[in-house]
Amino acid sequence: MSREGDAVRGSAKRDAVVEAATRAFLTHGYEASSMDAIAADANVSKRTVYNHFPGKRELFQAVVAGLYKGFNSDGDQTLRHDQPPEQALPAFLRSLLVHMRRPEVRGLLRLVIAEHQRFPELSQDYLEGGKGQAYALLDDYIAAQHARGRLNAPDPHVAATQLLGGMKEVLFWPTMLGLPVAADPERVIAESVAALVRAYGSAPVNGREGPMG
């Protein structure tokens, strides 16, 4: 078999292991999931699992990256720096809300919260491989708008945190507690973006956009 064929087979086996690990972690938790059971579910040998992942933590990191891969790719396309906040941010928040409401993503967050006392490294892996990258996309966008004079946000991360906090507190965290969400998502998103623009907006300077203050 050619090297290309070997690479394809190896990639397929790796994907199968990550998919099996995702099912195991979200169903049984991190501690209770064994590498043996994951290998059996993926229909590969335990040696194959360890060829791709030195240990369970590295496998967990791959699960986090897999669950966030699609969103981070879409978010990178949605947050176009040439578009103003009123145009780019609502699209990004809609995409983020759909992503966060996925059962697998909510299950991942519940796992991290439930097991962080025994495995504090999971929180860091979740932040670096998932949530942190989503925040970085938004941070970079707000920084670009600050540089363009559309926003006066010298600390982009603070602005990003305030924007996401306003949206998530109403539309996401109740679902984590099994509570209904009565608010209209479109209205909440629009109001969250409007609040950001009011707080960090820009004012015309000689007929052009420029930072306030």
C-alpha positions in Angstrom: 0.0 0.0 0.0 1.2 3.5 -0.8 2.2 6.0 1.8 -0.8 8.1 0.8 -3.0 5.1 1.5 -1.4 4.5 4.8 -1.9 8.1 5.8 -5.6 7.9 4.9 -6.1 4.8 6.9 -4.2 6.3 9.8 -6.4 9.4 9.7 -9.6 7.4 9.6 -8.5 5.4 12.6 -7.6 8.5 14.5 -11.0 10.0 13.7 -12.7 6.8 14.9 -10.8 7.0 18.2 -11.7 10.6 18.7 -15.4 9.9 18.0 -15.4 6.9 20.4 -13.7 9.1 23.1 -16.3 11.8 22.6 -19.0 9.3 23.2 -17.3 7.8 26.2 -16.4 11.1 27.9 -19.9 12.6 27.4 -21.6 9.4 28.5 -19.5 8.1 31.4 -17.3 11.1 32.3 -13.5 11.5 32.0 -12.4 9.4 35.0 -14.7 6.5 34.2 -13.7 6.3 30.6 -10.9 3.8 29.9 -8.6 3.7 27.0 -9.5 0.0 26.6 -13.2 0.7 26.2 -12.5 3.6 23.8 -10.3 1.3 21.6 -13.0 -1.4 21.6 -15.7 1.1 20.6 -13.5 2.5 17.8 -12.8 -1.0 16.6 -9.0 -0.5 16.9 -6.3 -2.0 19.0 -5.2 -0.3 22.2 -1.8 0.1 20.6 -3.4 2.1 17.8 -4.9 4.4 20.3 -1.6 5.1 22.0 0.1 5.5 18.6 -2.0 8.6 18.1 -2.5 9.7 21.7 0.1 9.2 24.4 -2.5 9.4 27.1 -6.1 10.2 28.1 -5.4 13.9 28.4 -4.1 14.2 24.9 -7.2 12.3 23.7 -9.4 14.7 25.7 -7.7 17.7 24.0 -8.5 16.1 20.6 -12.1 15.8 21.6 -12.3 19.5 22.6 -10.6 20.5 19.3 -13.0 18.3 17.3 -16.1 19.8 18.9 -14.9 23.4 18.3 -13.3 22.9 14.9 -16.3 23.7 12.8 -17.3 26.7 14.9 -13.9 28.3 14.9 -13.6 27.9 11.1 -17.0 29.4 10.6 -16.3 32.2 13.1 -13.2 33.1 11.3 -15.2 33.6 8.1 -18.1 35.4 9.9 -16.1 38.0 11.7 -14.8 39.8 8.7 -12.7 42.8 9.8 -14.0 44.9 6.9 -17.6 44.7 8.2 -18.8 47.0 10.9 -19.9 45.6 14.3 -23.6 46.0 13.6 -23.2 43.6 10.6 -20.5 41.2 11.7 -21.3 40.7 15.4 -25.0 39.5 15.2 -24.0 36.8 12.7 -21.2 35.7 15.0 -23.4 35.6 18.0 -26.1 33.6 16.2 -23.4 31.0 15.1 -22.0 30.9 18.6 -25.4 30.3 20.2 -26.2 27.4 17.8 -22.8 25.9 18.7 -23.1 26.3 22.4 -26.6 24.7 22.4 -25.3 21.6 20.8 -25.8 18.7 23.2 -22.2 17.6 22.8 -20.9 21.1 23.7 -23.1 21.4 26.7 -22.1 17.9 27.7 -18.4 18.9 27.4 -18.9 21.9 29.7 -20.8 19.9 32.2 -18.0 17.3 32.2 -15.4 20.0 32.9 -17.4 21.5 35.7 -18.1 18.2 37.3 -14.5 16.9 37.2 -12.3 19.9 37.5 -11.6 19.3 41.2 -10.0 16.0 40.4 -8.6 17.0 37.0 -8.0 20.7 37.0 -6.1 20.4 33.7 -9.3 19.7 31.9 -10.4 23.3 32.5 -7.2 24.6 30.9 -7.6 22.2 27.9 -11.2 23.3 27.4 -10.1 26.9 27.5 -7.1 26.6 25.2 -8.6 24.2 22.7 -12.2 25.4 22.6 -13.6 28.4 24.4 -10.4 30.4 24.3 -10.1 30.2 20.5 -13.7 31.4 20.1 -12.9 34.4 22.4 -9.7 35.0 20.4 -11.7 35.4 17.2 -13.8 38.0 18.9 -10.9 39.7 20.6 -9.1 40.1 17.2 -12.2 41.5 15.5 -12.8 44.1 18.2 -9.1 45.0 18.1 -9.4 45.5 14.4 -12.4 47.7 14.8 -10.6 49.8 17.4 -7.7 50.2 15.0 -10.1 51.3 12.2 -11.8 53.8 14.5 -15.2 52.1 14.5 -14.9 51.2 18.2 -13.0 52.8 21.1 -12.1 49.6 22.8 -8.4 49.7 23.9 -9.0 46.4 25.9 -10.7 44.1 23.3 -11.0 41.2 25.7 -13.0 43.2 28.2 -15.4 44.3 25.5 -15.7 40.8 24.1 -16.4 39.4 27.6 -19.1 41.9 28.2 -20.7 41.2 24.9 -20.7 37.4 25.4 -21.8 37.7 29.0 -24.9 39.7 28.1 -26.0 37.2 25.5 -25.0 34.0 27.4 -26.6 35.0 30.7 -30.0 35.2 29.0 -29.9 32.6 26.3 -27.4 29.9 27.3 -26.9 29.4 31.1 -30.6 28.7 31.7 -30.4 25.8 29.3 -27.4 24.4 31.3 -29.7 24.3 34.3 -32.6 22.8 32.4 -34.7 26.0 32.6 -36.8 27.4 29.7 -35.6 30.4 27.8 -38.5 32.8 27.2 -36.5 35.6 25.6 -36.4 36.1 21.9 -32.8 35.2 20.7 -32.8 37.8 17.9 -33.8 40.6 20.3 -31.2 39.6 22.9 -28.5 39.5 20.3 -29.5 42.8 18.8 -29.6 44.5 22.2 -26.3 43.0 23.2 -24.6 44.3 20.1 -26.3 47.7 20.5 -25.0 47.9 24.1 -21.5 47.2 22.9 -21.7 49.9 20.3 -23.1 52.4 22.8 -20.4 51.6 25.3 -17.5 51.5 22.8 -18.9 53.3 19.8 -17.3 56.0 17.7 -18.4 59.4 16.7 -18.0 61.2 13.4 -14.8 63.3 13.2 -14.8 65.8 10.3 -17.2 63.6 8.4 -15.2 60.4 9.1 -15.4 57.7 11.7 -13.1 58.2 14.6 -12.7 57.0 18.3 -14.8 58.8 20.9 -13.1 60.5 23.8 
